[in-house]
Amino acid sequence: MHTDSAKTHFILQLGYFKAKRQFFAYPYDGVQEDLRHILGRHFLGRAPATINELSKPTRLEQQQAILNLFNYTRCGAAAKQDLERKARRIAMRSTQPIYILREVLQYLATRRIVAPGYTVLQDLVSRVVTRERQRITHLLRQAVTPEVEQQLQALLESDQGLYQLTILKHEPKDFSHKELRQEGERRRFFQPLYEFAWTFLSAAGLSNDSVRYYASLVEFSTVYKLQRMAAPTTRLYLLYFAYNRLREINDNLIEAFIHLVNGYERDAKLSAKESVYQAKTAASANLKAAGQVLNLFVDPSIPTHTPFGSVQEKAFTLLPREQFPSVTHYMSDAEFDEAGFEWAYYVRMSHAFKVNLRHLFSELDFAGRVEDTPLLKAVNFLQAALRQGKTPRQIKASEFPLAVIPKGLRRYLFTAAPSDGADRRLDVDRYEFLVYRRLCNALEADNVFVGDSTQFRRFEDDLISDERWKDKDAVLREIGAPILLRPIEETLAAWREELEKKFTLVNQRIESGANRHIKVRGAGEKQHWTLVYPSEEEPINSPFFGELPAIGIADLLWFVHGETNFLSAFTHVLDRYVKHDPAGHEVLACLIAFGTNMGLSKMAAVSDLNYSTLRATARNYVRLETLRAGNDFISNALARLPMFHHYDSRRQSTPAATDSALKPRSTPSMPGFPASISASRKASAPTRC
């Protein structure tokens, strides 16, 4: 390269390629800042105006030289064909376009191929998604039965103006008995469709991710839109909506079961503590009467030959018979049995947990890693009885599996001997709740799972099946990651060599003094090093900010909404048939839950909002488009502040810029919707070749 212009443009193209692994046809006016930086560092005295634009042959020649430097190639016809074959295999793992795009880009980066233009990738993804959908619909057309087809068609039929599909989309508002009963009815409706879909899924080779993607297309589409689609496509979407919806219903029922059991257990512990407190209070209040009872033993007015029954009658007039146990416990400094009070509470509230837990317990199928555990035996025993219409009280006590009862709890689950002199008998109500409580603990500890679930299934359900893993070499070749194809010994050796080079480089920088943060003293064996600490720590923030009062994130966001109205950007995913606008505090709760990585479940636990409300709000209102629109609201409001131009280096460098580029403008889809201030930067951004 003989001219400074060619050298400068080569540096520009090299830098952009290192950053993005792509080439750009950049406008001369759009790279002035980069030009000034390069000229100031490598070509002192040259002004940007003296740098000429490159001709197309020279630009392409430089690009080829950069490709040679980085050992990259362009995406030619043969590479595009290979890329499409790879994309078809990826589409069988997941039909989500964004997933296919990411995998395709990763595939190109691994093989050091420059990614083609966006339009080429867009058309590629569209073709493979359409082809995969056609493959599945063709298989479904051959496998579907008349009964299943009739059930799918019934989803699109209306009853008194309300479509069946719309009813089945509804999530439970809370964990009340009525809502959970309705959820169980929806589960029974979807059960036949789920069983067919599960069989078809295995035969068609669909992944769980593809199923969720097809199901989401129904969740965010109206019945009118589904009716206008091709019948095979609609049938496919509805089938896997039913499959995914039943799994969601099972998750809801399990979460309700855990929530209710924990609530009953919490109430029982509080009641037990209260009972112990009341017993201690009553015992201390009866101490005076207890002293009078003790005086009966030394009362000279009572003859020594007086029958003990007469003394008892007189003692009971001073202290009632039922108060004696608590007083003797208190006087002997014995601890009151709090666990006994707790299990007595379970008997008192047995009707409540039978009504609310039995139907949830009967609906679900539980399994564990070890099928013959005492807990699973007890679960199967109770489920078999309840599903046959029997209650535990109608079963002989000798038939109950007792291995599930820990030794420390046996004295609470067996009542005192009856009047006929028989052995201690099992309290069936306490036994039933013990099974519920231990099952709840096992679900939370992942020792017990539900197969037809998303959140409570086995870890192995997310892995490749054992049958397919037998040909693991073919699976690894299909994934296409070079690191998986090489022997692990070679990979570790390469990493060790690379790490040793870095150690050598670090030591050389320390010895030469290039690393100014390490100070070396002494020589030979007496040589040692220390870290160089700054003499005076710089404050993290200006002292000005320390004077400001601290407020919560929610209060801050609510204030920002009051100044910018950014929550109005969070619109429903459906443009029509929306009954009401979102509640601002619900959207804020979702934003904070996602932004702080707290999650919706924990947010529901620490706030007055229930999980189903938060999940529905996040699903309907929080997505990439609304997040960008909300950011634009805030950015435009910042741009209108008088202080903004002191921080905007772009405006400082271009005095001719006017405020017109920062003013909001309306769009036809949403009146008053301000344009993003980033729109003014798009004109100067590099464009693709």
Beta strands, then each sheet from edge to edge (+ up, - down):
strand 1: 24-25
strand 2: 158-159
strand 3: 162-163
strand 4: 366-368
strand 5: 448-450
strand 6: 518-521
strand 7: 528-531
strand 8: 687-688
sheet 1: 1+ 8-
sheet 2: 2+ 3-
sheet 3: 4+ 5-
sheet 4: 6+ 7-
end
